[in-house]
Amino acid sequence: MMKEIIFSKEAPAPIGPYSQAVKAGNTLYVSGQIALDPATGELIIENITEETHAVMKNLEAVLRAAGYGFGDVVKCSIFIKNMDQFATINEAYGQYFKTNPPARETVEVSRLPKNVNVEISCIAVK
C-alpha cells in the first residue's frame, strides 16, 4: 500500500522527524498537535480553553490539507498534563464534534513537547 505524506502551511511545521499526517489508503493518521501558532511559531497557552482551541484548529488545518474534516475522524488521543483540566478541555474539544463523536482516550502525562498542557492526535477515514 502506498502512503502519502500530508503537509499544511496552515498548521505548525513538525518540530522533529515526523510528518504532520500520513495517508494510507483511505485512512489518515494525524500526528499530535499542540498549540503552536503556525504563522509565528509562538505557543498559545494563555489558558487551557484557548490552548485547546488552538490545538483543534491545527488538527483541522492538517485534516483539510488531506481533504478530510472532523466528520471523518474516527479516533482521537488526548494527552494532558493535569487531569483537573479535563472538563475544560472536554468542553472546548466537544465543540468540534457536535454529533457522532469519535472514539477517544484521554491520558494524563508528566510532560509534553514544549511544556504545553494538551496534545491531541487523530485518525480519520473516508
Buried (B, 14 or more C-beta within 10 A) or exposed (E): EEEEEBEBEEBBEEEEEEBBBBBEEEBBBBBBBBBBEBEEEEBBBEEBEEBBBBBBBBBBBBBBBBEBEBBBBBBBBBBBBEEEBBEBBBEBBEEBBEEEEBEBEBEEEEEBEEEBBBBBBBBBEE
